[in-house]
Amino acid sequence: QLVMTATPIPRSVAMTIFGDLDVTVMKGLPKGRQPVATYVVDAGNEVWMSRMWQRAREEIDGGGRVYIVCPRIDDSDTSDALLDSESSVPLASVSQTLLGLSKIEPLRGIGAATLTGRDSGEDKEAIMSAFASGERPILVATTVIEVGVDVPEATMMIILDAQQFGLSQLHQLRGRVGRSSRASVCMAVHPSAITDTSAKRLEAFASTTDGFVLAEADLALRREGDVLGSAQSGKSSRLRFLSVVRDGEIIEEARSCAQELLASDPDLSEHTELRQALNDASSEELVWMERS
């Protein structure tokens, strides 16, 4: 069985520690590509925001394309749960952002398109074609562009209300730029008032483009999820005493010892107390142990 991932999530990292998995990490960028420079921008800083929009115009004038990602489609969209409750400012939406572009001096007259999950497959293809060709060099979208989108001309990613996205998702969005030899940039914009956890998440995002480093940071921020079950959320775990972040070496050593013991005594005939403990275990635990 081969499990592959471009963007490791905390539970994946945890399962490589607990499960009988050998890990191969393919580091580095494809030949000819450059790392994406990443910056965190306070939306309340007018100087930074003004420079960001000017930079977007410079990218377009240089033949680049610009993504602008929003957490909502329009004001009626309430499907996204709030990750950050500190700010009272309405979350950015695709519809309002598109309207707002006409008021931004450097971007006036620049063609822009929108792309959301509500668009049909045929419309999506036409929109992406116009974006890639430069007919509409700005694409205002939701996370529908997160995967399966490859536009080498795209050189700038602007993520509005970046505090609403998880680390793995931010990393995946950033991967939509920097897909050629041209230098690219990613701007993670957030309101002035955000929680400490959100601030740490954005700081970690800007500090590295290494997906595994980000997964480790994500693991520390929101835990590993239920590694003894199927729940992906990091908010709940049936681990009572262990922490994957703190006890990774202990867990790996215990697994190695267990493998050696089973290799020498498969039916545990020489370890009667351990065999009895396994026999007394609940069916749920035994199912998980067999599955792993």
MOBELNOR-V586885 format. One record per pair of residues at least 4 apart in sequence whose C-alpha atoms are under 6 Angstrom apart, sorted by the first residue. I is the first residue (numbers start at 1). GAP is how many residues later the second one is. D is the distance in whole Angstrom. If there is no record, write none. Layout:
i/gap/d
I/GAP/D
I/GAP/D
//
This chain:
i/gap/d
7/204/6
8/207/6
9/206/6
10/205/5
10/209/5
10/214/5
11/213/5
11/214/6
15/4/5
16/5/6
19/273/6
32/149/5
33/147/5
33/148/5
36/142/6
36/148/5
36/149/5
37/148/5
38/147/6
38/148/5
38/149/6
38/168/5
39/148/5
39/167/6
40/147/6
40/148/5
40/149/6
41/147/6
41/148/5
42/147/6
42/148/5
42/149/6
42/150/6
43/146/6
43/147/6
43/148/5
44/148/6
46/4/6
54/52/6
57/49/6
59/5/5
60/4/5
60/5/6
64/89/5
64/90/5
64/91/5
65/72/5
65/88/6
65/89/4
65/90/6
66/72/5
66/88/6
66/90/5
66/91/6
67/71/6
67/72/5
67/90/5
68/72/5
68/90/5
68/91/6
69/71/6
69/72/5
69/73/5
69/90/5
69/91/6
70/22/6
70/23/5
70/24/6
70/72/5
70/90/5
72/5/6
72/21/4
73/4/6
73/20/5
73/21/5
74/19/5
74/21/5
83/81/5
86/107/6
86/108/5
86/109/6
87/106/5
93/4/6
94/46/6
102/6/5
111/25/4
112/24/5
112/26/5
112/27/6
113/26/5
114/25/6
114/26/5
114/27/5
115/26/5
116/25/6
116/26/6
116/28/6
119/4/6
130/5/5
130/6/6
131/5/5
131/6/5
145/4/6
146/27/5
152/27/5
152/28/5
154/23/5
155/22/5
155/29/4
156/28/6
156/29/5
156/30/6
157/29/5
158/28/6
158/29/5
159/29/5
159/30/6
160/29/5
161/28/6
161/29/5
162/26/5
162/27/6
162/28/6
163/35/6
178/6/5
215/4/6
219/4/5
219/5/6
222/12/5
223/11/5
224/10/5
225/7/5
225/8/5
225/9/4
225/11/6
225/12/5
226/5/5
226/11/4
243/4/5
244/4/5
261/4/6
262/4/4
268/7/6
//
